[in-house]
Amino acid sequence: QQLAQLQKEKSEILKNLALYYFTFVDVMEFKDHVCELLNTIDACQVFFDITVNFDLTKNYLDLIITYTTLMILLSRIEERKAIIGLYNYAHEMTHGASDREYPRLGQMIVDYENPLKKMMEEFVPHSKSLSDALISLQMVYPRRNLSADQWRNAQLLSLISAPSTMLNPAQSDTMPCEYLSLDAMEKWIIFGFILCHGILNSDATALNLWKLALQSSSCLALFRDEVFHIHKAAEDLFVNIRGYNKRINDIRECKEAAVSHAGSMHRERRKFLRSALKELATVLSDQPGLLGPKALFVFMALSFARDEIIWLLRHADNMPKKSADDFIDKHIAELIFYMEELRAHVRKYGPVMQRYYVQYLSGFDAVVLNELVQNLSVCPEDESIIMSSFVNTMTSLSVKQVEDGEVFDFRGMRLDWFRLQAYTSVSKASLGLADHRELGKMMNTIIFHTKMVDSLVEMLVETSDLSIFCFYSRAFEKMFQQCLELPSQSRYSIAFPLLCTHFMSCTHELCPEERHHIGDRSLSLCNMFLDEMAKQARNLITDICTEQCTLSDQLLPKHCAKTISQAVNKKSKKQTGKKGEPEREKPGVESMRKNRLVVTNLDKLHTALSELCFSINYVPNMVVWEHTFTPREYLTSHLEIRFTKSIVGMTMYNQATQEIAKPSELLTSVRAYMTVLQSIENYVQIDITRVFNNVLLQQTQHLDSHGEPTITSLYTNWYLETLLRQVSNGHIAYFPAMKAFVNLPTENELTFNAEEYSDISEMRALSELLGPYGMKFLSESLMWHISSQVAELK
């Protein structure tokens, strides 16, 4: 009876749950394939060493981590049993039998209730291969996980610390390990040693690696913003194993160390990287030719900075609040900005790097590899064919190909090297890579050189992709706001819109439906950031305009009356005993500086504006998900809107009291405003004349493009409603000698002096403001009013 409702809904259930159900089936099939492959690897007794057969070892460790994280994520889906059960019930109702995958799928869900515990049992036979691969990290991981002081003492990433070696190529025996993600290594070590935990008791190297990784982080990223709290999970797993008290104490000590020291250690690293990347970017922008020999430095710098930013992002969300200071970095924008600068150099000077490495491959690498191959004591036929093809491929390269814009593609060569690693790493291989480490190291270097020729964009994604920000949008927006609030950082604010260009690299061809969602998010964030930057600049410009209008207002003729009256009074009266009123400050006093350390409000505004404008002017345009954004256009449109509002605002028209600014005073203010806007061209490449033409032409019409009243309509109203009405009432008359209207003596004094609004100088100012169209509109309105009054008289 309880399931009767499901009977009616069965076709809906089948339709809606099929996608979820078959995703679980895919996970199960993936798991089967992984288990089969791991068994094959064990049976072949494959040799793993990250410094020799890099691709094989890296992909092996990645496979295990992908498998582990997938099973952990599966166990976090709370409705997994309900989905599978419901789907199967509806399947039975419809087809009269269970789905054929159901029994195995149900069993897998039950078995992996506690995934890591189940996998620890599962990995007992694989622990030899896995521990060998992990222990080979002893040469790489500790060297990468150093403190900022050690980096500083080694003058890491510095091109100018040793000028004599500036042109020497940056070399290493383990090229691909130098820019390997620290994040990935920590995942390998922590999850890997949980799965083959037995080795921790017998091998000191393994234990040191594991402890070092546990002290560096409190949580790891499983997928995007899904995190895994390592210390608690490891402790819960080891608590039930006899004789593991020592390991549990290790975990607790490492947890203490991670909570108390990791934050400050990573903060210092970010501080070091800011200056190191700045130096690197500055030297390379001056001497882009160094991108050839020092390409490795660029990718190391990008990878180190990317690791630190991702670490901060992950931990800021998942850390105890008492140590919050280490997880708020107000200078993060600067680090991201220098990363973007290095990325831009690589993209711009790609051909320079190609020329360098094409010559390197054909002139040096091919010769050395050929010698190595000739000196091999044993070389079976298949291996020999592959090696010869490497040498031939490299020898045939020439600079002319780069100059002719030929597209290079070494993917086949890299795949062949991967195959060769597999052939030569099994226990029965006649040519064992374990005995020919030099060959492995040489080939790893060659592979790096080929990537410098044909995969620069892929290398940038591999070492500096920050698309993770897409999933931490609150933190992302908060960092942007902090950046704008801090005057010293606002020049780096363009880094945030530039990061939105990374977002599409986190999409995958097997999940196309995500593209729209992520693309829309990148567009809306980029639009918001550029809009906020333009608003901030507009507000600073408005403040400067206000100050300048106040200064130019002090120069108006009406303000000299007081000075003249004081001078007259001094002549007519002798100084009385009392002190007269204090001397008024004359205009221009603000420009006289007694001390260059005194900073005025205007100085601060100009500094803040120049910093922000550097950012707005940094790139002419950027492409986000096939949409082009132009930061300067945001500023132009905001300035147009604000200039329009300001002109109308400065008219100070008050309908109730019928007050309005004198045309000459408004003209002075508008000119002061325009002078400031004209100076913006010194900071940003925008066409201010276009802004003036758009705004001032609209002000000569009755309404502007938004349907709002303009100065033309305000002055026309005032002259008709206020001045002309008082003329008809006989309170104001025209005085030919003065060529102006004047007030006539009446009982009720008028609130304004007609002469101040109608003499020649005011009319000139008015005609300059309203232009020919505005004056035509004013005169037509006046004539219509007058003619209707004449008609009344008749």
C-alpha positions in Angstrom: 0.0 0.0 0.0 2.8 2.4 0.9 4.4 1.8 -2.5 1.1 2.2 -4.4 2.0 5.9 -5.0 5.2 4.9 -6.7 3.3 2.7 -9.1 1.7 5.8 -10.6 4.9 7.7 -10.7 7.2 4.9 -12.0 7.8 6.3 -15.5 8.6 9.8 -14.0 11.0 8.1 -11.5 12.8 6.2 -14.2 13.1 9.3 -16.3 14.4 11.6 -13.5 16.7 9.2 -11.7 18.3 7.5 -14.7 21.1 10.1 -15.0 22.0 9.7 -11.3 21.7 5.9 -11.4 23.9 5.5 -14.4 26.5 7.9 -13.0 26.8 5.5 -10.1 27.1 2.7 -12.6 29.9 4.6 -14.3 31.7 5.0 -10.9 31.4 1.3 -10.4 32.8 0.5 -13.8 35.6 3.0 -13.3 36.4 1.3 -10.0 36.5 -2.1 -11.7 39.0 -0.9 -14.4 41.2 0.8 -11.7 41.4 -2.4 -9.7 42.2 -4.4 -12.8 45.0 -2.0 -13.8 46.5 -1.9 -10.3 46.6 -5.7 -10.2 48.3 -5.7 -13.6 50.9 -3.1 -12.4 51.6 -5.3 -9.4 52.0 -8.4 -11.5 54.5 -6.7 -13.8 56.4 -5.3 -10.7 56.6 -1.9 -12.3 59.5 0.4 -11.1 58.3 3.8 -10.1 60.6 6.8 -9.5 59.2 10.4 -10.1 62.7 11.6 -10.9 63.2 9.0 -13.7 60.0 7.9 -15.2 58.1 11.0 -14.3 55.0 10.6 -16.5 54.4 7.0 -15.5 54.8 7.7 -11.8 52.7 10.9 -11.9 49.9 9.3 -13.7 49.9 6.3 -11.4 49.7 8.5 -8.3 47.0 10.7 -10.0 45.0 7.6 -10.8 45.0 6.4 -7.2 44.1 9.9 -5.9 41.3 10.2 -8.4 40.0 6.8 -7.4 40.2 7.7 -3.6 38.5 11.1 -4.0 35.8 9.7 -6.2 34.9 7.1 -3.5 35.0 9.7 -0.7 32.7 12.0 -2.7 30.4 9.1 -3.4 30.1 8.4 0.3 29.1 12.0 0.9 26.0 11.8 -1.3 23.3 11.3 1.4 20.5 10.1 -0.9 22.6 7.5 -2.7 20.8 4.5 -1.3 17.3 6.1 -1.9 18.2 7.0 -5.5 19.4 3.5 -6.3 16.6 1.7 -4.5 13.8 3.9 -6.0 15.2 3.5 -9.5 15.4 -0.2 -9.2 11.9 -0.5 -7.8 10.5 1.5 -10.7 12.6 -0.6 -13.0 11.1 -3.8 -11.5 7.5 -2.3 -11.8 8.1 -1.4 -15.5 10.2 -4.3 -16.8 9.3 -7.0 -14.4 12.9 -7.6 -13.2 15.7 -5.7 -11.4 18.3 -3.8 -13.4 21.2 -6.1 -14.1 23.7 -3.7 -12.5 21.7 -3.3 -9.3 23.1 -6.1 -7.1 26.8 -5.1 -7.6 25.9 -1.5 -7.3 24.1 -2.0 -4.0 27.0 -4.0 -2.7 29.5 -1.3 -3.7 27.5 1.4 -1.9 27.3 -0.8 1.3 31.0 -1.7 1.1 32.2 1.9 0.7 30.1 3.3 3.5 33.5 4.2 5.1 35.6 4.5 1.9 39.1 5.0 3.3 38.7 2.1 5.7 37.6 -0.2 2.9 40.4 1.0 0.6 43.0 0.4 3.2 42.1 -3.3 3.1 41.9 -3.2 -0.7 45.4 -1.7 -1.1 47.3 -4.3 1.0 48.6 -6.1 -2.1 49.4 -2.8 -3.9 51.4 -1.2 -1.0 54.8 -2.2 -2.4 54.2 -0.3 -5.7 52.5 2.6 -4.1 55.1 3.1 -1.3 57.9 3.0 -3.9 56.3 5.7 -5.9 55.7 7.8 -2.8 59.1 7.4 -1.4 60.6 8.6 -4.7 59.2 12.0 -3.7 61.8 12.3 -0.9 64.1 14.2 -3.4 61.3 16.5 -4.6 58.7 17.3 -1.9 61.0 18.4 1.0 62.9 20.6 -1.4 59.7 22.2 -2.5 58.1 22.6 0.9 60.6 25.1 2.3 60.1 28.3 4.4 60.3 31.8 2.9 63.6 32.4 4.7 65.2 29.4 3.0 63.8 30.6 -0.4 65.3 34.1 0.4 68.7 32.7 1.3 68.8 30.6 -1.9 67.7 33.7 -3.9 65.1 31.6 -5.5 63.6 32.8 -8.8 66.1 35.7 -9.0 67.5 36.5 -12.4 69.8 39.3 -11.2 71.4 37.6 -8.1 74.1 36.1 -10.3 74.5 38.4 -13.4 77.3 36.2 -14.9 75.0 33.2 -15.3 72.0 35.3 -16.5 72.2 33.8 -20.0 72.8 30.2 -19.0 69.8 28.0 -19.4 68.0 27.2 -16.1 68.7 23.5 -15.7 67.6 20.7 -13.4 67.8 16.9 -13.4 64.2 16.8 -12.5 62.7 19.5 -14.8 59.0 18.5 -14.6 59.2 18.1 -10.8 60.3 21.8 -10.4 56.8 23.1 -11.3 54.8 20.2 -10.1 51.9 21.3 -7.9 52.7 21.2 -4.2 49.0 20.7 -3.7 49.0 17.5 -5.8 52.1 16.1 -4.0 50.5 16.7 -0.6 47.4 14.8 -1.8 49.6 11.9 -3.0 51.5 11.7 0.2 48.6 12.0 2.7 46.1 9.7 0.9 48.9 7.4 -0.4 50.3 6.7 3.1 46.8 6.2 4.6 46.2 3.5 2.0 49.6 1.8 2.5 50.0 2.8 6.2 52.1 -0.3 7.1 55.2 1.4 5.6 55.0 4.3 8.1 56.1 1.9 10.8 59.0 0.4 8.9 60.4 3.3 6.8 61.7 6.5 8.4 61.7 8.3 5.0 58.0 7.6 4.5 57.2 8.7 8.0 59.1 12.0 7.5 57.3 12.7 4.3 53.9 12.0 5.8 54.6 14.2 8.9 55.9 17.1 6.7 52.7 17.0 4.6 50.5 16.8 7.7 52.1 19.9 9.2 51.6 22.0 6.1 47.8 21.9 5.7 44.7 21.3 7.7 42.5 20.3 4.8 42.9 19.1 1.2 40.7 19.8 -1.8 38.8 16.7 -2.9 37.1 18.5 -5.9 36.7 22.2 -6.3 35.4 23.5 -3.0 34.8 20.1 -1.5 37.4 19.7 1.2 38.7 16.8 3.4 39.9 17.5 7.0 43.0 15.3 7.1 44.0 15.0 10.8 40.6 14.0 12.1 40.0 11.5 9.3 43.5 9.9 9.7 43.1 9.7 13.5 39.7 8.0 13.2 41.1 5.4 10.8 44.2 4.6 12.9 42.4 4.5 16.3 41.0 1.0 15.5 44.4 -0.5 14.5 46.4 -2.1 17.3 49.8 -0.7 18.0 49.2 2.6 16.3 49.3 4.8 19.4 52.6 6.3 18.2 51.1 7.2 14.8 48.1 8.8 16.5 50.4 10.9 18.6 52.3 11.9 15.4 49.0 13.0 13.9 48.0 15.1 16.9 51.4 16.8 17.1 51.2 17.5 13.3 47.7 19.0 13.8 49.0 21.3 16.5 51.9 22.4 14.3 49.5 22.9 11.3 47.1 25.1 13.4 49.8 27.2 15.0 52.5 27.5 12.3 51.1 26.7 8.9 49.2 30.0 8.5 52.3 32.2 9.3 54.6 30.1 7.1 52.3 30.4 4.1 51.8 34.1 4.8 55.6 34.7 4.7 55.8 32.6 1.5 53.2 34.8 -0.2 55.2 37.9 1.0 58.4 36.5 -0.6 56.6 35.5 -3.8 55.2 39.0 -4.2 58.6 40.6 -4.4 60.2 37.6 -6.4 57.4 37.7 -9.1 57.6 41.5 -9.3 61.4 41.3 -9.9 60.9 38.5 -12.5 58.1 40.3 -14.4 60.1 43.6 -14.4 63.3 42.0 -15.7 61.4 40.0 -18.4 59.4 43.0 -19.6 62.7 44.8 -20.1 64.6 41.8 -21.6 62.0 39.3 -23.1 64.9 37.4 -24.7 65.6 35.9 -21.2 62.3 34.0 -21.5 64.3 31.5 -23.5 67.0 30.4 -21.1 64.9 31.2 -17.9 61.5 29.7 -19.0 61.7 27.2 -16.2 61.8 30.0 -13.6 58.6 31.5 -15.0 56.7 28.3 -14.7 58.1 27.6 -11.2 57.1 31.1 -10.1 53.6 30.7 -11.5 53.2 27.2 -9.9 54.5 28.4 -6.5 52.2 31.4 -6.4 49.2 29.4 -7.6 49.8 26.8 -4.8 49.9 29.5 -2.2 46.8 31.3 -3.4 44.8 28.0 -3.6 46.1 27.1 -0.1 44.9 30.4 1.3 41.5 30.2 -0.4 40.9 26.7 0.9 42.0 27.4 4.5 40.4 30.8 4.9 37.0 29.0 4.7 37.9 26.0 6.9 40.1 27.3 9.7 39.4 28.0 13.4 38.5 31.6 13.8 41.1 32.4 16.5 44.0 32.5 14.0 42.0 34.5 11.4 44.8 37.1 10.8 47.0 34.6 8.9 44.1 33.8 6.6 43.2 37.4 5.5 45.7 38.6 2.9 45.0 42.2 1.8 47.9 42.0 -0.7 46.7 38.9 -2.5 45.7 41.1 -5.5 49.3 42.1 -6.0 50.5 38.4 -6.2 47.7 37.6 -8.7 48.6 40.7 -10.7 52.2 39.7 -11.1 51.1 36.2 -12.1 48.9 37.7 -14.8 51.9 39.8 -15.9 54.1 36.7 -16.3 51.3 34.9 -18.2 51.0 37.9 -20.6 54.8 37.8 -21.2 54.6 34.1 -22.1 51.7 34.6 -24.5 53.2 37.7 -26.1 56.7 36.4 -26.5 55.8 32.8 -27.4 57.8 33.0 -30.7 60.9 34.1 -28.8 60.7 30.9 -26.7 59.9 28.8 -29.7 63.0 30.0 -31.6 65.2 29.3 -28.5 64.0 25.8 -27.8 63.8 24.7 -31.5 67.6 25.5 -31.7 68.1 23.8 -28.3 66.3 20.6 -29.4 68.1 20.3 -32.7 71.5 21.5 -31.7 72.0 20.1 -28.3 69.3 17.6 -27.1 69.4 15.5 -30.3 73.2 15.2 -30.1 73.3 14.2 -26.4 70.4 11.7 -26.8 72.0 10.1 -29.8 75.2 9.6 -27.8 73.3 8.1 -24.9 71.5 5.7 -27.2 74.8 4.7 -28.9 76.3 3.9 -25.6 73.5 1.6 -24.4 74.8 -1.9 -23.9 71.4 -3.5 -24.7 68.8 -1.9 -26.9 65.9 -4.1 -28.1 64.4 -3.4 -31.6 61.1 -1.6 -30.5 62.9 0.6 -28.0 65.6 1.4 -30.6 63.0 2.4 -33.2 61.3 4.8 -30.8 64.7 6.3 -29.7 65.8 6.8 -33.3 62.5 8.5 -34.1 63.1 11.0 -31.2 66.5 11.9 -32.5 65.2 12.3 -36.1 62.3 14.4 -35.0 64.6 16.8 -33.2 67.3 16.9 -35.8 64.8 18.0 -38.5 63.8 21.1 -36.6 64.9 24.6 -37.8 64.3 28.2 -36.9 62.8 28.8 -40.4 59.8 26.8 -39.3 59.1 29.3 -36.5 59.6 32.3 -38.8 57.2 30.7 -41.3 54.6 30.4 -38.5 54.5 26.6 -38.8 52.3 24.9 -36.1 54.4 22.4 -34.1 52.9 19.2 -32.6 55.1 17.0 -30.4 52.2 15.1 -28.8 53.2 11.9 -30.6 56.7 12.1 -29.4 55.6 12.6 -25.8 53.2 9.7 -26.0 56.0 7.5 -27.4 58.2 8.5 -24.4 55.3 7.5 -22.1 55.0 4.1 -23.9 58.8 3.7 -23.6 58.6 4.4 -19.9 56.0 1.6 -19.6 58.1 -0.9 -21.7 61.3 -0.2 -19.7 59.9 0.0 -16.2 58.5 -3.6 -15.9 60.6 -6.2 -14.1 61.4 -8.4 -17.1 62.4 -5.5 -19.4 65.6 -6.2 -21.3 66.4 -2.5 -21.2 65.5 -1.4 -17.6 65.0 2.3 -17.0 66.1 1.7 -13.3 69.6 1.0 -14.6 69.7 3.9 -17.0 68.6 6.8 -14.9 70.6 9.3 -17.1 68.4 8.4 -20.0 65.2 9.1 -18.0 66.5 12.4 -16.8 67.6 13.5 -20.2 64.3 12.5 -21.8 62.3 14.4 -19.1 64.4 17.5 -19.9 63.7 17.0 -23.7 60.0 16.7 -23.0 60.0 20.0 -21.1 61.8 21.6 -24.1 59.2 20.3 -26.6 56.4 21.8 -24.4 58.1 25.2 -24.7 57.6 24.9 -28.5 54.1 23.5 -28.9 52.2 23.7 -25.6 52.8 27.1 -24.0 49.1 27.7 -23.4 48.6 24.2 -21.9 51.7 24.9 -19.7 50.1 28.1 -18.4 46.9 26.3 -17.5 48.9 23.5 -15.8 51.0 25.9 -13.7 48.8 29.0 -13.1 45.1 28.1 -13.6 43.0 29.9 -10.8 39.6 28.8 -12.1 39.0 27.5 -8.5 37.8 31.1 -7.7 34.7 30.3 -9.7 33.6 28.1 -6.7 34.6 30.5 -4.0 32.7 33.5 -5.3 32.0 35.0 -1.9 35.7 35.0 -0.9 36.6 36.3 -4.4 34.2 39.3 -4.1 35.5 40.0 -0.6 39.1 40.0 -1.8 38.1 42.4 -4.6 36.4 44.8 -2.1 39.4 44.7 0.2 41.7 45.5 -2.8 39.6 48.6 -3.7 39.5 49.8 -0.2 43.3 49.8 0.3 44.8 52.7 -1.8 48.1 50.9 -2.2 46.4 47.8 -3.7 43.8 49.4 -6.0 46.4 49.5 -8.9 46.2 45.7 -8.9 42.4 45.5 -9.0 42.4 44.6 -12.7 43.7 41.1 -11.6 40.2 40.1 -10.6 38.5 40.7 -13.9 41.5 39.0 -15.6 41.0 35.9 -13.4 37.5 35.5 -14.9 39.2 34.6 -18.1 40.5 31.4 -16.4 37.1 30.1 -15.5 36.4 28.2 -18.7 39.5 26.0 -18.2 37.7 24.2 -15.3 35.1 22.9 -17.7 35.4 19.4 -19.3 34.3 18.1 -22.6 32.6 15.2 -20.9 30.3 17.6 -19.0 29.2 20.2 -21.6 26.1 21.3 -19.7 28.3 23.0 -17.2 29.8 25.4 -19.7 26.8 27.8 -19.7 26.6 27.9 -16.0 30.3 28.6 -15.5 30.4 30.9 -18.5 27.6 33.1 -17.2 29.2 33.3 -13.8 32.5 34.5 -15.3 30.7 37.1 -17.3 28.6 38.4 -14.4 31.7 38.6 -12.1 33.9 40.3 -14.7 31.1 42.8 -15.4 30.6 43.5 -11.7 34.3 44.0 -11.1 34.9 46.4 -14.0 31.7 48.3 -13.1 32.9 48.7 -9.4 36.3 49.9 -10.6 34.8 52.5 -12.9 32.4 53.7 -10.1 35.3 54.1 -7.7 37.2 56.1 -10.2 34.1 58.2 -11.1 33.6 58.9 -7.3 37.2 60.1 -7.0 36.9 62.3 -10.1 33.7 63.8 -8.7 35.4 64.6 -5.4 38.3 66.3 -7.2 35.8 68.2 -9.4 34.0 69.4 -6.3 37.2 70.7 -4.7 38.2 72.4 -8.0 34.8 74.0 -8.3 35.1 75.4 -4.8 38.6 76.8 -5.7 37.3 78.4 -8.9 34.3 79.8 -7.1 36.7 81.8 -4.8 37.9 83.6 -8.0 34.4 84.9 -8.9 34.1 88.7 -9.1 31.5 88.9 -6.3 34.1 87.7 -3.8 36.3 90.8 -4.3 33.7 93.1 -2.9 34.7 92.3 0.7 38.4 93.0 -0.1 37.5 96.4 -1.7 35.3 97.4 1.2 38.1 96.5 3.7 40.6 98.7 1.7 38.1 101.6 1.6 37.4 101.3 5.3 41.1 101.3 6.1 41.6 104.6 4.2 38.6 106.3 5.7 38.9 105.2 9.4 42.1 105.1 11.4 42.9 101.8 13.1 40.7 101.6 16.2 42.1 100.0 19.4 40.1 96.8 18.8 41.4 94.3 16.4 39.5 94.3 13.2 38.1 91.1 11.8 40.7 88.5 10.8 42.3 88.8 7.4 40.5 86.7 4.8 42.7 84.0 3.1 43.2 85.0 -0.5 42.6 82.4 -3.3 45.7 80.5 -4.2 47.0 80.1 -0.6 46.4 76.3 -0.9 49.2 76.1 -3.5 51.9 77.5 -1.2 53.6 74.6 0.6 55.8 75.2 3.6 56.6 71.5 3.9 56.5 68.8 1.2 55.4 66.2 3.8 52.1 68.0 4.3 49.5 66.0 2.2 46.3 67.8 1.3 43.0 66.1 0.6 43.4 66.8 -3.1 46.8 65.1 -3.1 45.3 62.0 -1.6 42.5 62.0 -4.2 44.9 62.4 -7.1 47.1 59.6 -5.8 44.2 57.2 -5.4 42.9 58.2 -8.8 46.2 57.6 -10.6 46.6 54.2 -8.9 43.1 53.1 -9.9 43.4 54.4 -13.5 46.6 52.4 -13.9 44.4 49.3 -13.4 41.6 50.5 -15.7 44.2 51.3 -18.4 46.2 48.1 -17.9 44.6 46.1 -20.8 42.7 47.6 -23.8 40.3 44.7 -23.7 39.9 41.1 -22.4 38.0 38.1 -23.7 35.9 36.2 -21.2 33.9 33.2 -22.7 33.9 34.7 -26.2 32.8 38.1 -24.9 35.1 41.1 -25.2 35.2 43.5 -22.2 36.8 47.0 -22.6 37.5 48.4 -19.1 37.9 52.0 -20.4 34.4 52.1 -21.8 33.0 51.4 -18.3 34.7 54.5 -17.1 33.6 56.6 -20.1 29.9 55.7 -19.6 30.0 56.4 -15.9 31.7 59.8 -16.5 29.0 60.7 -19.0 26.2 59.9 -16.6 27.9 61.7 -13.7 28.8 64.8 -15.8 25.1 65.1 -16.9 23.8 64.9 -13.3 26.5 67.3 -12.1 25.7 70.0 -14.7 22.0 69.9 -13.9 22.8 69.8 -10.2 25.1 72.8 -10.3 22.1 74.8 -11.8 20.7 74.7 -8.2 17.2 75.2 -9.5 14.6 75.3 -6.7 11.0 75.2 -7.9 9.5 76.2 -4.6 11.6 79.4 -4.0 12.2 79.9 -7.8 16.0 80.3 -7.2 18.6 79.4 -9.9 22.3 79.8 -10.3 23.5 82.8 -12.3 24.6 81.6 -15.8 28.1 83.1 -15.4 28.6 81.2 -12.2 27.4 78.0 -13.7 29.7 78.5 -16.7 32.7 78.9 -14.3 31.8 75.7 -12.5 31.3 73.7 -15.7 34.6 74.9 -17.0 36.3 73.9 -13.8 34.6 70.5 -14.1 35.7 70.1 -17.7 39.3 71.0 -16.9 39.5 68.1 -14.3 37.9 65.7 -16.8 40.3 66.8 -19.5 43.2 65.8 -17.1 41.9 62.2 -16.9 43.4 61.7 -20.4 46.8 61.8 -18.7 45.9 58.7 -16.7 43.7 56.6 -19.1 43.5 56.5 -22.9 39.9 57.6 -23.2 38.4 60.3 -25.5 37.1 62.9 -23.1 36.1 65.2 -26.1 33.5 62.5 -27.0 32.1 62.7 -23.4 31.9 66.5 -23.7 30.2 66.4 -27.1 27.6 63.7 -25.9 26.8 65.5 -22.7 26.9 69.2 -23.7 25.0 68.6 -26.9 22.2 66.9 -25.0 22.1 69.8 -22.6 21.1 72.1 -25.5 17.9 70.1 -26.0 14.7 70.3 -24.0 15.2 66.8 -22.6 18.3 64.5 -22.5 18.5 60.9 -23.9 17.0 59.6 -20.6 14.1 61.9 -20.7 15.4 64.0 -17.8 15.2 67.9 -17.8 18.3 69.7 -19.0 19.8 73.1 -18.2 18.0 74.4 -21.3 14.6 73.5 -19.9 15.4 74.7 -16.4 16.6 78.2 -17.6 13.8 78.5 -20.0 11.3 77.7 -17.2 12.9 80.2 -14.9 13.1 83.1 -17.4 9.5 82.5 -18.4 7.9 81.7 -15.0 9.9 84.1 -12.8 11.5 86.9 -14.8 8.9 87.4 -17.5 6.0 87.1 -15.1 7.4 89.9 -12.9 7.9 92.1 -16.1 4.2 91.5 -17.0 3.3 92.4 -13.4 5.2 95.7 -13.7 7.8 94.9 -11.0 10.7 94.7 -13.5 11.4 97.0 -16.5 14.0 97.2 -19.3 16.6 99.9 -18.8 18.1 100.7 -22.2 21.2 102.6 -20.9 22.3 99.5 -18.9 21.1 97.1 -21.6 19.5 95.0 -18.9 16.2 94.5 -16.9 16.1 96.1 -13.5 13.9 95.8 -10.4 11.4 98.7 -9.9 10.9 99.9 -6.3 7.8 98.1 -4.9 6.3 97.3 -1.5 7.2 93.6 -1.7 10.9 93.2 -2.4 11.7 90.6 -5.1 13.8 87.6 -4.0 16.3 88.2 -6.9 18.0 91.1 -8.6 16.8 91.1 -12.3 20.0 92.9 -13.4 22.2 90.0 -12.2 20.4 87.6 -14.6 19.8 89.8 -17.6 22.8 92.0 -18.3 25.1 91.4 -21.3 27.7 89.2 -19.5 25.0 86.9 -18.1 23.4 86.6 -21.5 26.7 85.7 -23.1 27.3 83.0 -20.5 23.8 81.7 -21.0 24.2 81.5 -24.7 27.6 79.7 -24.3 25.9 77.1 -22.0 22.8 76.5 -24.0 24.4 76.8 -27.5 22.4 77.8 -30.6 19.8 75.0 -30.2 19.1 76.0 -26.6 18.9 79.7 -27.4 16.5 79.0 -30.2 14.3 77.0 -27.9 14.4 79.8 -25.3 13.6 82.5 -27.8 10.7 80.5 -29.3 9.2 79.9 -25.9 9.6 83.6 -25.0 8.1 84.8 -28.2 5.1 82.4 -27.8 4.5 83.7 -24.3 4.8 87.4 -25.3 2.6 86.9 -28.4 -0.1 85.3 -26.3 0.1 88.2 -23.8 -0.2 90.7 -26.7 -3.2 88.8 -28.0 -4.8 89.1 -24.5 -4.2 92.9 -24.6 -6.0 93.1 -28.0 
